[in-house]
Amino acid sequence: MSKYAVQLRNVSKHFGTVVAVDDVSLSIYDGEFFSLLGPSGCGKTTTLRLIAGFELPTKGEVYIGEKLQGEIPPYHRPVNTVFQNYALFPHMTVFKNVAFGLEMRKIPMEEIRQRVLEALDMVQLPGMGNRKPDQLSGGQQQRVALARALVNRPQVLLLDEPLGALDLKLRKAMQLELKALQHRVGITFVYVTHDQEEALTMSDRIAVMNHGHVLQVAAPQEIYDRPSERFVADFIGETNFLSGQVKGGRTGEAVVVVDGTLAVHVFVDRMPGMNEDVTVAIRPEKISIHAEPPDPQALPGVVEEVIYTGTDTRYLVRLTEKAIVTVRQQNVDVGAAVSFPVGMQVYLCWQPESARLLVA
Amino acid sequence: MEAQPRSRRETWRLLFLISPSFFWLVVFFLFPLLLVLGISFGQRGTYGGVRWDLTLDNYVRFFDPLYMRIFGRTVIIALVTTVICLLAGYPLAYFIATRPPGRRNAMLLLLMIPFWTNFLIRTYAWLLILRDQGIINILWTGALHSFLSQAATVVPLPIWEPLLEATAVSLKLFGTDGAIIVGLVYAWLPDMVLPCYAAVERLDYSLVEAAQDLYASRLKSFLRVILPLTMPGIVAGSILVFIPSLGAYVTPDLLGGAKSIMIGNVIYSQFMSARDYPFGSAVSFVLMAVMLIGTLVYFRMGAE
């Protein structure tokens, strides 16, 4: 048994002159919940379709398990797909839908019956076998699609934005349910989504994609805390960006001067060159705000706007003529809501390891 | 209190809107139909015309072996026409519906263009192609025959002998059931293609992908998913081809010659030559009844 469930090696897919997937290499571990995350048109669905076999790569190789897929058609690949619009067969009952894959593989009738009923139990739709898809709610159809794929016990389950059509509350509930289900069945899930929160909630690892490239592959916490580039930091969660030049520093810590006046300290793995153009990325919740400077490195600024959102308060603080940062403070104490009114002189602080230095 | 006058006004408005088509259908469809039904129970007058002595004789006469044979042949010709149209039209419809949208419209246009020509002229064109001195036979007894005799002189082999003999005489194409079927298929093919095209175009292609994802080969996904989901188009197309083929008159008249006639020609001759209006009306009504029953049964089958 290979330790990789799916491997893509330098895979590209061109549609005419459009490059949908550009030289993508991915290794997805066995039993992993792996997400492909990115904005629409980033190539994540095409990547999924390359694994499923609906598209063949223009260049590169797709492996499922240890087997090179080449031009193997979808119906000979050991994967199953949960489609974005569910793609349930409207002329068949729920039972027939779920039984379809097993029937095609000529499993004995009695075993089919048993496995279909088990699958419907698993997705919490017992006794729904005789309904037609159009008699089900969106959430129920989604479960049928899941059962129809999982009943075949595929090596890899591919999910193409399966929760996209559900309302927010149902989507949240299904996220947890899917995650629990994946743990229970132990099948590798490859999950396509444009919803960063969904990807963070469910995934063991995430590949962030844009313009057909994979930008970063890492665990959710790593992606959030240590984004590899500006797009990743921007796409996932909320981030302040401060542009400046490297003007100094010592081992492991760089000093970036923003707008010629503001000195910002950042921890770095690799020291960038002197005067190099860089961006400092810092999450709003990692900044603390003070009325008096707590240490000499604190950045002075003026409160421009205060937004109260219940759980926390957001301050827009102007540091220089061009640089404004958002600070998020959790409202731990009752009445602590607006401690820093508009126009007040404040000082911002963060741990040097909280900020990320991104090249350009 | 307020809703009632408004809904009454609405009713009047609707009545007003449907009245033109209502009167049209009553005057030009229902009334003539009832007239034909009435006449079918009458008797032929000595000098044509209708004597109103009510009788069922016209319907009994229909079951005469002479007419039953023609009627049976008519049904078979219409069925064969429908099956050929389906076998040729469905793949064509599928092909067109799976092209990029821009090219689809161009292809549909190409399909329709020949049908802007008058039906009679198009059928007459087939006469020129199929008759004994027609295009096919000119090529058969001319070009092909001389090619074969040339070949026989260059490479003398015994196989040329039967081929030369066969191409020495014209093929009997005109005046056969085959000629009628060719004409009917040509005439009604678009009526099969268009509903099938609409059904295939409406088909959600992700369902086909889902079938293939679930281990169904191309053939299996066609039989289990595409075919059942495009069945409404096939049913509609078949009815649109079968019914006019069953009642065909011009095509068998031009291409069937004297020997191959269909029930439509019988009805025509009863009215126009034999001047037996009551019998012609009775045959018309039997034909309509068969079409109606056939359509209902077919729809019922299609629904399952």
Interface residues (C-beta under 8 A of the other chain):
Chain A: A52 F54 P73 P74 Y75 H76 V79 N80 T81 F83 Q84 N85 A87 L88 F89 P90 H91 F100 G101 M104 R105 R148 A149 N152
Chain B: D204 S206 L207 E209 A210 A211 Q212 D213 L214 Y215 A216 S217 K220 S221 R224 V225 P228 L229
